[in-house]
Amino acid sequence: MAKQKPAFQPTFAWLLRRPACFLGFGFGSGLAPVAPGTFGTLPALPLAAVLMTLGIDGWLLALLCLPLFAVGIWICNQTEAALGVHDYGGIVWDEIVAMLLVLAFTPNTWAWWLAAFAAFRFFDAVKPPPIRWFDRQVSGGFGVMLDDIIAALMSLLLIRFTVYLIY
């Protein structure tokens, strides 16, 4: 299913005038002209690294994803309304929250984080069942957030199974 485009091209200045859209576009990372979902996922890596350096463990990071998910529904709804488009590719708050969830239960090494990033991007981009069903059937900010959380859970299954096999 082809994604819709807004009637205008969002800019960084446009985002700065709209705080919800600034967050929805992942602090501007969703403005990337190519692969905004991939670029939009990147802020989760340093964010998770900083939080873990500050002593937040995986379970607490996962717990933090709950309010981020809830606020994300509102952020995505606001951003969709401002753009006039459902699930525009530049809306990447969902990718950030989902990637934080994946990193919460991924071994804390850059090699594993890179594998987790690749797994999440695969599941989020390809949208195998059941992700595709949720992506197509659940609308609004909840739908934008939900399909990425399901992609995160599938990524976690793959990563944790691989960790189990190796260790």
CNS distance restraints for C-alpha pairs under 8 A (distance, minus, plus):
assign (resid   3 and name CA) (resid  87 and name CA) 7.57 0.50 0.50
assign (resid   3 and name CA) (resid  88 and name CA) 6.61 0.50 0.50
assign (resid   3 and name CA) (resid  89 and name CA) 7.35 0.50 0.50
assign (resid   4 and name CA) (resid  85 and name CA) 6.26 0.50 0.50
assign (resid   4 and name CA) (resid  86 and name CA) 7.26 0.50 0.50
assign (resid   4 and name CA) (resid  88 and name CA) 6.60 0.50 0.50
assign (resid   5 and name CA) (resid  85 and name CA) 6.63 0.50 0.50
assign (resid   5 and name CA) (resid  88 and name CA) 6.77 0.50 0.50
assign (resid   6 and name CA) (resid  83 and name CA) 5.52 0.50 0.50
assign (resid   6 and name CA) (resid  84 and name CA) 6.21 0.50 0.50
assign (resid   6 and name CA) (resid  85 and name CA) 5.84 0.50 0.50
assign (resid   6 and name CA) (resid  88 and name CA) 7.90 0.50 0.50
assign (resid   7 and name CA) (resid  83 and name CA) 7.65 0.50 0.50
assign (resid   7 and name CA) (resid  84 and name CA) 7.88 0.50 0.50
assign (resid  10 and name CA) (resid  14 and name CA) 6.13 0.50 0.50
assign (resid  10 and name CA) (resid  15 and name CA) 7.22 0.50 0.50
assign (resid  10 and name CA) (resid  31 and name CA) 7.41 0.50 0.50
assign (resid  11 and name CA) (resid  15 and name CA) 6.36 0.50 0.50
assign (resid  11 and name CA) (resid  31 and name CA) 7.19 0.50 0.50
assign (resid  12 and name CA) (resid  16 and name CA) 6.23 0.50 0.50
assign (resid  12 and name CA) (resid  28 and name CA) 6.32 0.50 0.50
assign (resid  12 and name CA) (resid  31 and name CA) 7.59 0.50 0.50
assign (resid  13 and name CA) (resid  17 and name CA) 6.57 0.50 0.50
assign (resid  14 and name CA) (resid  18 and name CA) 6.75 0.50 0.50
assign (resid  15 and name CA) (resid  19 and name CA) 6.72 0.50 0.50
assign (resid  15 and name CA) (resid  21 and name CA) 5.56 0.50 0.50
assign (resid  15 and name CA) (resid  22 and name CA) 4.66 0.50 0.50
assign (resid  15 and name CA) (resid  25 and name CA) 7.80 0.50 0.50
assign (resid  15 and name CA) (resid  28 and name CA) 7.38 0.50 0.50
assign (resid  16 and name CA) (resid  22 and name CA) 6.03 0.50 0.50
assign (resid  18 and name CA) (resid  22 and name CA) 6.15 0.50 0.50
assign (resid  19 and name CA) (resid  23 and name CA) 6.34 0.50 0.50
assign (resid  20 and name CA) (resid  24 and name CA) 5.96 0.50 0.50
assign (resid  20 and name CA) (resid  75 and name CA) 5.30 0.50 0.50
assign (resid  20 and name CA) (resid  76 and name CA) 7.99 0.50 0.50
assign (resid  20 and name CA) (resid  78 and name CA) 6.48 0.50 0.50
assign (resid  20 and name CA) (resid  79 and name CA) 6.54 0.50 0.50
assign (resid  21 and name CA) (resid  25 and name CA) 5.90 0.50 0.50
assign (resid  21 and name CA) (resid  75 and name CA) 6.93 0.50 0.50
assign (resid  21 and name CA) (resid  76 and name CA) 7.89 0.50 0.50
assign (resid  21 and name CA) (resid  78 and name CA) 7.01 0.50 0.50
assign (resid  21 and name CA) (resid  79 and name CA) 4.93 0.50 0.50
assign (resid  21 and name CA) (resid  82 and name CA) 7.81 0.50 0.50
assign (resid  22 and name CA) (resid  26 and name CA) 6.48 0.50 0.50
assign (resid  22 and name CA) (resid  27 and name CA) 5.22 0.50 0.50
assign (resid  22 and name CA) (resid  28 and name CA) 6.24 0.50 0.50
assign (resid  23 and name CA) (resid  27 and name CA) 5.32 0.50 0.50
assign (resid  23 and name CA) (resid  28 and name CA) 7.77 0.50 0.50
assign (resid  23 and name CA) (resid  75 and name CA) 7.05 0.50 0.50
assign (resid  23 and name CA) (resid  93 and name CA) 6.46 0.50 0.50
assign (resid  24 and name CA) (resid  72 and name CA) 7.73 0.50 0.50
assign (resid  24 and name CA) (resid  75 and name CA) 5.72 0.50 0.50
assign (resid  24 and name CA) (resid  76 and name CA) 5.89 0.50 0.50
assign (resid  24 and name CA) (resid  79 and name CA) 6.15 0.50 0.50
assign (resid  24 and name CA) (resid  91 and name CA) 5.16 0.50 0.50
assign (resid  24 and name CA) (resid  92 and name CA) 5.91 0.50 0.50
assign (resid  24 and name CA) (resid  93 and name CA) 4.87 0.50 0.50
assign (resid  25 and name CA) (resid  29 and name CA) 6.15 0.50 0.50
assign (resid  25 and name CA) (resid  30 and name CA) 4.58 0.50 0.50
assign (resid  25 and name CA) (resid  31 and name CA) 6.83 0.50 0.50
assign (resid  25 and name CA) (resid  40 and name CA) 7.38 0.50 0.50
assign (resid  25 and name CA) (resid  90 and name CA) 5.74 0.50 0.50
assign (resid  25 and name CA) (resid  91 and name CA) 4.79 0.50 0.50
assign (resid  25 and name CA) (resid  92 and name CA) 5.32 0.50 0.50
assign (resid  25 and name CA) (resid  93 and name CA) 6.34 0.50 0.50
assign (resid  26 and name CA) (resid  30 and name CA) 5.82 0.50 0.50
assign (resid  26 and name CA) (resid  40 and name CA) 5.87 0.50 0.50
assign (resid  26 and name CA) (resid  43 and name CA) 7.30 0.50 0.50
assign (resid  26 and name CA) (resid  91 and name CA) 7.26 0.50 0.50
assign (resid  26 and name CA) (resid  92 and name CA) 5.49 0.50 0.50
assign (resid  26 and name CA) (resid  93 and name CA) 5.36 0.50 0.50
assign (resid  26 and name CA) (resid  96 and name CA) 7.26 0.50 0.50
assign (resid  29 and name CA) (resid  36 and name CA) 7.00 0.50 0.50
assign (resid  29 and name CA) (resid  39 and name CA) 5.81 0.50 0.50
assign (resid  29 and name CA) (resid  40 and name CA) 4.91 0.50 0.50
assign (resid  29 and name CA) (resid  43 and name CA) 7.74 0.50 0.50
assign (resid  29 and name CA) (resid  90 and name CA) 7.96 0.50 0.50
assign (resid  29 and name CA) (resid  92 and name CA) 7.86 0.50 0.50
assign (resid  30 and name CA) (resid  36 and name CA) 4.84 0.50 0.50
assign (resid  30 and name CA) (resid  37 and name CA) 6.76 0.50 0.50
assign (resid  30 and name CA) (resid  39 and name CA) 6.60 0.50 0.50
assign (resid  30 and name CA) (resid  40 and name CA) 5.01 0.50 0.50
assign (resid  30 and name CA) (resid  89 and name CA) 7.42 0.50 0.50
assign (resid  30 and name CA) (resid  90 and name CA) 4.15 0.50 0.50
assign (resid  30 and name CA) (resid  91 and name CA) 6.05 0.50 0.50
assign (resid  30 and name CA) (resid  92 and name CA) 5.81 0.50 0.50
assign (resid  31 and name CA) (resid  36 and name CA) 6.44 0.50 0.50
assign (resid  31 and name CA) (resid  90 and name CA) 5.83 0.50 0.50
assign (resid  32 and name CA) (resid  36 and name CA) 5.00 0.50 0.50
assign (resid  32 and name CA) (resid  39 and name CA) 6.63 0.50 0.50
assign (resid  32 and name CA) (resid  90 and name CA) 7.65 0.50 0.50
assign (resid  35 and name CA) (resid  39 and name CA) 6.37 0.50 0.50
assign (resid  36 and name CA) (resid  40 and name CA) 5.54 0.50 0.50
assign (resid  36 and name CA) (resid  89 and name CA) 6.30 0.50 0.50
assign (resid  36 and name CA) (resid  90 and name CA) 5.55 0.50 0.50
assign (resid  36 and name CA) (resid  92 and name CA) 7.57 0.50 0.50
assign (resid  37 and name CA) (resid  41 and name CA) 6.09 0.50 0.50
assign (resid  37 and name CA) (resid  89 and name CA) 6.48 0.50 0.50
assign (resid  37 and name CA) (resid  90 and name CA) 6.87 0.50 0.50
assign (resid  37 and name CA) (resid  91 and name CA) 7.98 0.50 0.50
assign (resid  37 and name CA) (resid  92 and name CA) 6.13 0.50 0.50
assign (resid  37 and name CA) (resid  95 and name CA) 6.93 0.50 0.50
assign (resid  37 and name CA) (resid 121 and name CA) 7.91 0.50 0.50
assign (resid  38 and name CA) (resid  42 and name CA) 6.76 0.50 0.50
assign (resid  38 and name CA) (resid 121 and name CA) 6.64 0.50 0.50
assign (resid  39 and name CA) (resid  43 and name CA) 7.91 0.50 0.50
assign (resid  40 and name CA) (resid  90 and name CA) 7.65 0.50 0.50
assign (resid  40 and name CA) (resid  92 and name CA) 5.21 0.50 0.50
assign (resid  40 and name CA) (resid  93 and name CA) 7.60 0.50 0.50
assign (resid  40 and name CA) (resid  95 and name CA) 6.58 0.50 0.50
assign (resid  40 and name CA) (resid  96 and name CA) 6.86 0.50 0.50
assign (resid  41 and name CA) (resid  45 and name CA) 7.83 0.50 0.50
assign (resid  41 and name CA) (resid  92 and name CA) 6.98 0.50 0.50
assign (resid  41 and name CA) (resid  95 and name CA) 5.16 0.50 0.50
assign (resid  41 and name CA) (resid  96 and name CA) 5.13 0.50 0.50
assign (resid  41 and name CA) (resid  99 and name CA) 6.67 0.50 0.50
assign (resid  42 and name CA) (resid  46 and name CA) 7.76 0.50 0.50
assign (resid  42 and name CA) (resid  96 and name CA) 7.50 0.50 0.50
assign (resid  43 and name CA) (resid  47 and name CA) 6.20 0.50 0.50
assign (resid  43 and name CA) (resid  96 and name CA) 6.64 0.50 0.50
assign (resid  44 and name CA) (resid  48 and name CA) 5.84 0.50 0.50
assign (resid  44 and name CA) (resid  96 and name CA) 5.05 0.50 0.50
assign (resid  44 and name CA) (resid  97 and name CA) 7.34 0.50 0.50
assign (resid  44 and name CA) (resid  99 and name CA) 6.06 0.50 0.50
assign (resid  44 and name CA) (resid 100 and name CA) 5.74 0.50 0.50
assign (resid  45 and name CA) (resid  49 and name CA) 6.16 0.50 0.50
assign (resid  45 and name CA) (resid  99 and name CA) 7.87 0.50 0.50
assign (resid  45 and name CA) (resid 100 and name CA) 7.58 0.50 0.50
assign (resid  45 and name CA) (resid 113 and name CA) 7.96 0.50 0.50
assign (resid  46 and name CA) (resid  50 and name CA) 6.02 0.50 0.50
assign (resid  47 and name CA) (resid  51 and name CA) 6.22 0.50 0.50
assign (resid  48 and name CA) (resid  52 and name CA) 6.02 0.50 0.50
assign (resid  48 and name CA) (resid  61 and name CA) 7.94 0.50 0.50
assign (resid  48 and name CA) (resid 100 and name CA) 6.28 0.50 0.50
assign (resid  48 and name CA) (resid 103 and name CA) 7.14 0.50 0.50
assign (resid  48 and name CA) (resid 104 and name CA) 7.91 0.50 0.50
assign (resid  49 and name CA) (resid  53 and name CA) 6.03 0.50 0.50
assign (resid  50 and name CA) (resid  54 and name CA) 6.21 0.50 0.50
assign (resid  51 and name CA) (resid  55 and name CA) 6.63 0.50 0.50
assign (resid  51 and name CA) (resid  56 and name CA) 5.54 0.50 0.50
assign (resid  51 and name CA) (resid  61 and name CA) 7.86 0.50 0.50
assign (resid  52 and name CA) (resid  56 and name CA) 4.70 0.50 0.50
assign (resid  52 and name CA) (resid  57 and name CA) 5.98 0.50 0.50
assign (resid  52 and name CA) (resid  58 and name CA) 7.86 0.50 0.50
assign (resid  56 and name CA) (resid  60 and name CA) 5.98 0.50 0.50
assign (resid  56 and name CA) (resid  61 and name CA) 6.31 0.50 0.50
assign (resid  57 and name CA) (resid  61 and name CA) 6.14 0.50 0.50
assign (resid  57 and name CA) (resid 104 and name CA) 7.40 0.50 0.50
assign (resid  58 and name CA) (resid  62 and name CA) 6.11 0.50 0.50
assign (resid  58 and name CA) (resid 103 and name CA) 7.63 0.50 0.50
assign (resid  58 and name CA) (resid 104 and name CA) 4.10 0.50 0.50
assign (resid  58 and name CA) (resid 105 and name CA) 5.75 0.50 0.50
assign (resid  59 and name CA) (resid  63 and name CA) 6.14 0.50 0.50
assign (resid  59 and name CA) (resid 104 and name CA) 6.62 0.50 0.50
assign (resid  59 and name CA) (resid 105 and name CA) 7.73 0.50 0.50
assign (resid  60 and name CA) (resid  64 and name CA) 6.08 0.50 0.50
assign (resid  61 and name CA) (resid  65 and name CA) 6.48 0.50 0.50
assign (resid  61 and name CA) (resid 100 and name CA) 7.24 0.50 0.50
assign (resid  61 and name CA) (resid 101 and name CA) 7.12 0.50 0.50
assign (resid  61 and name CA) (resid 104 and name CA) 5.70 0.50 0.50
assign (resid  62 and name CA) (resid  66 and name CA) 7.24 0.50 0.50
assign (resid  62 and name CA) (resid 100 and name CA) 7.36 0.50 0.50
assign (resid  62 and name CA) (resid 101 and name CA) 5.33 0.50 0.50
assign (resid  62 and name CA) (resid 104 and name CA) 5.74 0.50 0.50
assign (resid  63 and name CA) (resid  67 and name CA) 7.89 0.50 0.50
assign (resid  64 and name CA) (resid  68 and name CA) 6.50 0.50 0.50
assign (resid  65 and name CA) (resid  69 and name CA) 5.82 0.50 0.50
assign (resid  65 and name CA) (resid  97 and name CA) 6.12 0.50 0.50
assign (resid  65 and name CA) (resid  98 and name CA) 7.88 0.50 0.50
assign (resid  65 and name CA) (resid 100 and name CA) 7.16 0.50 0.50
assign (resid  65 and name CA) (resid 101 and name CA) 6.43 0.50 0.50
assign (resid  66 and name CA) (resid  70 and name CA) 6.32 0.50 0.50
assign (resid  67 and name CA) (resid  71 and name CA) 5.98 0.50 0.50
assign (resid  68 and name CA) (resid  72 and name CA) 5.73 0.50 0.50
assign (resid  68 and name CA) (resid  97 and name CA) 6.53 0.50 0.50
assign (resid  69 and name CA) (resid  73 and name CA) 6.42 0.50 0.50
assign (resid  69 and name CA) (resid  94 and name CA) 7.64 0.50 0.50
assign (resid  69 and name CA) (resid  97 and name CA) 6.68 0.50 0.50
assign (resid  69 and name CA) (resid 145 and name CA) 6.83 0.50 0.50
assign (resid  70 and name CA) (resid  74 and name CA) 7.13 0.50 0.50
assign (resid  71 and name CA) (resid  75 and name CA) 6.20 0.50 0.50
assign (resid  72 and name CA) (resid  76 and name CA) 5.83 0.50 0.50
assign (resid  72 and name CA) (resid  93 and name CA) 6.54 0.50 0.50
assign (resid  72 and name CA) (resid  94 and name CA) 6.79 0.50 0.50
assign (resid  72 and name CA) (resid 141 and name CA) 7.16 0.50 0.50
assign (resid  72 and name CA) (resid 145 and name CA) 6.85 0.50 0.50
assign (resid  73 and name CA) (resid  77 and name CA) 6.10 0.50 0.50
assign (resid  73 and name CA) (resid 140 and name CA) 7.79 0.50 0.50
assign (resid  73 and name CA) (resid 141 and name CA) 4.29 0.50 0.50
assign (resid  73 and name CA) (resid 142 and name CA) 5.09 0.50 0.50
assign (resid  73 and name CA) (resid 144 and name CA) 7.62 0.50 0.50
assign (resid  73 and name CA) (resid 145 and name CA) 6.47 0.50 0.50
assign (resid  74 and name CA) (resid  78 and name CA) 6.08 0.50 0.50
assign (resid  74 and name CA) (resid 141 and name CA) 6.36 0.50 0.50
assign (resid  75 and name CA) (resid  79 and name CA) 6.10 0.50 0.50
assign (resid  75 and name CA) (resid  93 and name CA) 7.84 0.50 0.50
assign (resid  75 and name CA) (resid 141 and name CA) 7.34 0.50 0.50
assign (resid  76 and name CA) (resid  80 and name CA) 5.93 0.50 0.50
assign (resid  76 and name CA) (resid  87 and name CA) 7.99 0.50 0.50
assign (resid  76 and name CA) (resid  91 and name CA) 7.01 0.50 0.50
assign (resid  76 and name CA) (resid  93 and name CA) 7.41 0.50 0.50
assign (resid  76 and name CA) (resid 140 and name CA) 7.49 0.50 0.50
assign (resid  76 and name CA) (resid 141 and name CA) 4.66 0.50 0.50
assign (resid  76 and name CA) (resid 144 and name CA) 6.99 0.50 0.50
assign (resid  76 and name CA) (resid 145 and name CA) 7.84 0.50 0.50
assign (resid  77 and name CA) (resid  81 and name CA) 6.13 0.50 0.50
assign (resid  77 and name CA) (resid 140 and name CA) 5.97 0.50 0.50
assign (resid  77 and name CA) (resid 141 and name CA) 4.59 0.50 0.50
assign (resid  78 and name CA) (resid  82 and name CA) 6.19 0.50 0.50
assign (resid  79 and name CA) (resid  83 and name CA) 6.17 0.50 0.50
assign (resid  79 and name CA) (resid  91 and name CA) 7.36 0.50 0.50
assign (resid  80 and name CA) (resid  84 and name CA) 5.66 0.50 0.50
assign (resid  80 and name CA) (resid  85 and name CA) 5.34 0.50 0.50
assign (resid  80 and name CA) (resid  86 and name CA) 5.53 0.50 0.50
assign (resid  80 and name CA) (resid  87 and name CA) 6.76 0.50 0.50
assign (resid  80 and name CA) (resid  88 and name CA) 7.26 0.50 0.50
assign (resid  80 and name CA) (resid 140 and name CA) 7.90 0.50 0.50
assign (resid  80 and name CA) (resid 141 and name CA) 7.87 0.50 0.50
assign (resid  81 and name CA) (resid  85 and name CA) 6.94 0.50 0.50
assign (resid  86 and name CA) (resid 139 and name CA) 7.75 0.50 0.50
assign (resid  86 and name CA) (resid 140 and name CA) 6.91 0.50 0.50
assign (resid  87 and name CA) (resid  91 and name CA) 6.71 0.50 0.50
assign (resid  87 and name CA) (resid 140 and name CA) 7.76 0.50 0.50
assign (resid  87 and name CA) (resid 144 and name CA) 5.96 0.50 0.50
assign (resid  92 and name CA) (resid  96 and name CA) 6.50 0.50 0.50
assign (resid  93 and name CA) (resid  97 and name CA) 6.35 0.50 0.50
assign (resid  94 and name CA) (resid  98 and name CA) 6.05 0.50 0.50
assign (resid  94 and name CA) (resid 144 and name CA) 6.67 0.50 0.50
assign (resid  94 and name CA) (resid 145 and name CA) 4.91 0.50 0.50
assign (resid  94 and name CA) (resid 148 and name CA) 6.12 0.50 0.50
assign (resid  94 and name CA) (resid 149 and name CA) 7.76 0.50 0.50
assign (resid  95 and name CA) (resid  99 and name CA) 5.93 0.50 0.50
assign (resid  95 and name CA) (resid 148 and name CA) 6.27 0.50 0.50
assign (resid  96 and name CA) (resid 100 and name CA) 6.20 0.50 0.50
assign (resid  97 and name CA) (resid 101 and name CA) 6.40 0.50 0.50
assign (resid  97 and name CA) (resid 149 and name CA) 7.93 0.50 0.50
assign (resid  98 and name CA) (resid 102 and name CA) 6.41 0.50 0.50
assign (resid  98 and name CA) (resid 148 and name CA) 5.82 0.50 0.50
assign (resid  98 and name CA) (resid 149 and name CA) 5.14 0.50 0.50
assign (resid  98 and name CA) (resid 151 and name CA) 7.73 0.50 0.50
assign (resid  98 and name CA) (resid 152 and name CA) 5.41 0.50 0.50
assign (resid  99 and name CA) (resid 103 and name CA) 6.12 0.50 0.50
assign (resid  99 and name CA) (resid 117 and name CA) 7.28 0.50 0.50
assign (resid  99 and name CA) (resid 120 and name CA) 7.11 0.50 0.50
assign (resid  99 and name CA) (resid 152 and name CA) 6.58 0.50 0.50
assign (resid 100 and name CA) (resid 104 and name CA) 6.09 0.50 0.50
assign (resid 101 and name CA) (resid 105 and name CA) 7.19 0.50 0.50
assign (resid 101 and name CA) (resid 149 and name CA) 7.99 0.50 0.50
assign (resid 101 and name CA) (resid 152 and name CA) 6.80 0.50 0.50
assign (resid 102 and name CA) (resid 106 and name CA) 6.37 0.50 0.50
assign (resid 102 and name CA) (resid 116 and name CA) 6.85 0.50 0.50
assign (resid 102 and name CA) (resid 120 and name CA) 7.81 0.50 0.50
assign (resid 102 and name CA) (resid 152 and name CA) 5.65 0.50 0.50
assign (resid 102 and name CA) (resid 153 and name CA) 7.24 0.50 0.50
assign (resid 102 and name CA) (resid 155 and name CA) 6.96 0.50 0.50
assign (resid 102 and name CA) (resid 156 and name CA) 5.75 0.50 0.50
assign (resid 103 and name CA) (resid 107 and name CA) 7.75 0.50 0.50
assign (resid 103 and name CA) (resid 108 and name CA) 7.87 0.50 0.50
assign (resid 103 and name CA) (resid 113 and name CA) 6.74 0.50 0.50
assign (resid 103 and name CA) (resid 116 and name CA) 7.11 0.50 0.50
assign (resid 105 and name CA) (resid 156 and name CA) 7.28 0.50 0.50
assign (resid 105 and name CA) (resid 160 and name CA) 7.91 0.50 0.50
assign (resid 106 and name CA) (resid 112 and name CA) 6.61 0.50 0.50
assign (resid 106 and name CA) (resid 113 and name CA) 6.75 0.50 0.50
assign (resid 106 and name CA) (resid 116 and name CA) 7.08 0.50 0.50
assign (resid 106 and name CA) (resid 156 and name CA) 7.56 0.50 0.50
assign (resid 106 and name CA) (resid 159 and name CA) 7.01 0.50 0.50
assign (resid 106 and name CA) (resid 160 and name CA) 7.30 0.50 0.50
assign (resid 107 and name CA) (resid 112 and name CA) 6.02 0.50 0.50
assign (resid 107 and name CA) (resid 113 and name CA) 7.36 0.50 0.50
assign (resid 108 and name CA) (resid 112 and name CA) 6.93 0.50 0.50
assign (resid 108 and name CA) (resid 113 and name CA) 6.98 0.50 0.50
assign (resid 109 and name CA) (resid 113 and name CA) 6.13 0.50 0.50
assign (resid 110 and name CA) (resid 114 and name CA) 5.93 0.50 0.50
assign (resid 111 and name CA) (resid 115 and name CA) 6.30 0.50 0.50
assign (resid 112 and name CA) (resid 116 and name CA) 6.04 0.50 0.50
assign (resid 113 and name CA) (resid 117 and name CA) 6.00 0.50 0.50
assign (resid 114 and name CA) (resid 118 and name CA) 6.18 0.50 0.50
assign (resid 115 and name CA) (resid 119 and name CA) 6.08 0.50 0.50
assign (resid 115 and name CA) (resid 159 and name CA) 7.66 0.50 0.50
assign (resid 116 and name CA) (resid 120 and name CA) 6.04 0.50 0.50
assign (resid 116 and name CA) (resid 155 and name CA) 6.82 0.50 0.50
assign (resid 116 and name CA) (resid 156 and name CA) 7.64 0.50 0.50
assign (resid 116 and name CA) (resid 159 and name CA) 6.51 0.50 0.50
assign (resid 117 and name CA) (resid 121 and name CA) 6.10 0.50 0.50
assign (resid 118 and name CA) (resid 122 and name CA) 6.08 0.50 0.50
assign (resid 119 and name CA) (resid 123 and name CA) 6.30 0.50 0.50
assign (resid 119 and name CA) (resid 155 and name CA) 5.39 0.50 0.50
assign (resid 119 and name CA) (resid 158 and name CA) 7.65 0.50 0.50
assign (resid 119 and name CA) (resid 159 and name CA) 7.78 0.50 0.50
assign (resid 120 and name CA) (resid 124 and name CA) 5.91 0.50 0.50
assign (resid 120 and name CA) (resid 151 and name CA) 6.32 0.50 0.50
assign (resid 120 and name CA) (resid 152 and name CA) 5.93 0.50 0.50
assign (resid 120 and name CA) (resid 154 and name CA) 7.97 0.50 0.50
assign (resid 120 and name CA) (resid 155 and name CA) 5.28 0.50 0.50
assign (resid 121 and name CA) (resid 125 and name CA) 5.83 0.50 0.50
assign (resid 122 and name CA) (resid 126 and name CA) 5.84 0.50 0.50
assign (resid 122 and name CA) (resid 127 and name CA) 7.88 0.50 0.50
assign (resid 123 and name CA) (resid 127 and name CA) 5.36 0.50 0.50
assign (resid 123 and name CA) (resid 128 and name CA) 6.72 0.50 0.50
assign (resid 123 and name CA) (resid 151 and name CA) 5.28 0.50 0.50
assign (resid 123 and name CA) (resid 152 and name CA) 7.79 0.50 0.50
assign (resid 123 and name CA) (resid 154 and name CA) 7.26 0.50 0.50
assign (resid 123 and name CA) (resid 155 and name CA) 6.87 0.50 0.50
assign (resid 124 and name CA) (resid 131 and name CA) 7.95 0.50 0.50
assign (resid 124 and name CA) (resid 147 and name CA) 7.83 0.50 0.50
assign (resid 124 and name CA) (resid 148 and name CA) 6.26 0.50 0.50
assign (resid 124 and name CA) (resid 151 and name CA) 5.48 0.50 0.50
assign (resid 127 and name CA) (resid 131 and name CA) 5.11 0.50 0.50
assign (resid 127 and name CA) (resid 132 and name CA) 4.90 0.50 0.50
assign (resid 127 and name CA) (resid 151 and name CA) 7.46 0.50 0.50
assign (resid 128 and name CA) (resid 132 and name CA) 5.78 0.50 0.50
assign (resid 129 and name CA) (resid 133 and name CA) 6.37 0.50 0.50
assign (resid 130 and name CA) (resid 134 and name CA) 6.60 0.50 0.50
assign (resid 131 and name CA) (resid 135 and name CA) 6.10 0.50 0.50
assign (resid 131 and name CA) (resid 147 and name CA) 5.46 0.50 0.50
assign (resid 131 and name CA) (resid 148 and name CA) 7.86 0.50 0.50
assign (resid 131 and name CA) (resid 150 and name CA) 6.21 0.50 0.50
assign (resid 131 and name CA) (resid 151 and name CA) 6.46 0.50 0.50
assign (resid 132 and name CA) (resid 136 and name CA) 6.20 0.50 0.50
assign (resid 132 and name CA) (resid 147 and name CA) 7.59 0.50 0.50
assign (resid 133 and name CA) (resid 137 and name CA) 5.92 0.50 0.50
assign (resid 134 and name CA) (resid 138 and name CA) 5.44 0.50 0.50
assign (resid 134 and name CA) (resid 143 and name CA) 6.88 0.50 0.50
assign (resid 134 and name CA) (resid 146 and name CA) 7.29 0.50 0.50
assign (resid 134 and name CA) (resid 147 and name CA) 5.72 0.50 0.50
assign (resid 135 and name CA) (resid 139 and name CA) 7.73 0.50 0.50
assign (resid 135 and name CA) (resid 143 and name CA) 6.36 0.50 0.50
assign (resid 135 and name CA) (resid 144 and name CA) 7.18 0.50 0.50
assign (resid 135 and name CA) (resid 146 and name CA) 7.84 0.50 0.50
assign (resid 135 and name CA) (resid 147 and name CA) 5.45 0.50 0.50
assign (resid 137 and name CA) (resid 143 and name CA) 7.80 0.50 0.50
assign (resid 138 and name CA) (resid 142 and name CA) 7.20 0.50 0.50
assign (resid 138 and name CA) (resid 143 and name CA) 4.51 0.50 0.50
assign (resid 138 and name CA) (resid 144 and name CA) 7.92 0.50 0.50
assign (resid 139 and name CA) (resid 143 and name CA) 4.64 0.50 0.50
assign (resid 139 and name CA) (resid 144 and name CA) 7.01 0.50 0.50
assign (resid 140 and name CA) (resid 144 and name CA) 6.37 0.50 0.50
assign (resid 141 and name CA) (resid 145 and name CA) 6.18 0.50 0.50
assign (resid 142 and name CA) (resid 146 and name CA) 5.87 0.50 0.50
assign (resid 143 and name CA) (resid 147 and name CA) 6.33 0.50 0.50
assign (resid 144 and name CA) (resid 148 and name CA) 7.18 0.50 0.50
assign (resid 145 and name CA) (resid 149 and name CA) 6.48 0.50 0.50
assign (resid 146 and name CA) (resid 150 and name CA) 6.32 0.50 0.50
assign (resid 147 and name CA) (resid 151 and name CA) 6.22 0.50 0.50
assign (resid 148 and name CA) (resid 152 and name CA) 6.05 0.50 0.50
assign (resid 149 and name CA) (resid 153 and name CA) 6.22 0.50 0.50
assign (resid 150 and name CA) (resid 154 and name CA) 6.25 0.50 0.50
assign (resid 151 and name CA) (resid 155 and name CA) 6.09 0.50 0.50
assign (resid 152 and name CA) (resid 156 and name CA) 6.09 0.50 0.50
assign (resid 153 and name CA) (resid 157 and name CA) 6.25 0.50 0.50
assign (resid 154 and name CA) (resid 158 and name CA) 6.42 0.50 0.50
assign (resid 155 and name CA) (resid 159 and name CA) 6.13 0.50 0.50
assign (resid 156 and name CA) (resid 160 and name CA) 5.81 0.50 0.50
assign (resid 157 and name CA) (resid 161 and name CA) 5.96 0.50 0.50
assign (resid 158 and name CA) (resid 162 and name CA) 6.14 0.50 0.50
assign (resid 159 and name CA) (resid 163 and name CA) 6.12 0.50 0.50
assign (resid 160 and name CA) (resid 164 and name CA) 6.09 0.50 0.50
assign (resid 161 and name CA) (resid 165 and name CA) 6.26 0.50 0.50
assign (resid 162 and name CA) (resid 166 and name CA) 6.20 0.50 0.50
assign (resid 163 and name CA) (resid 167 and name CA) 5.87 0.50 0.50
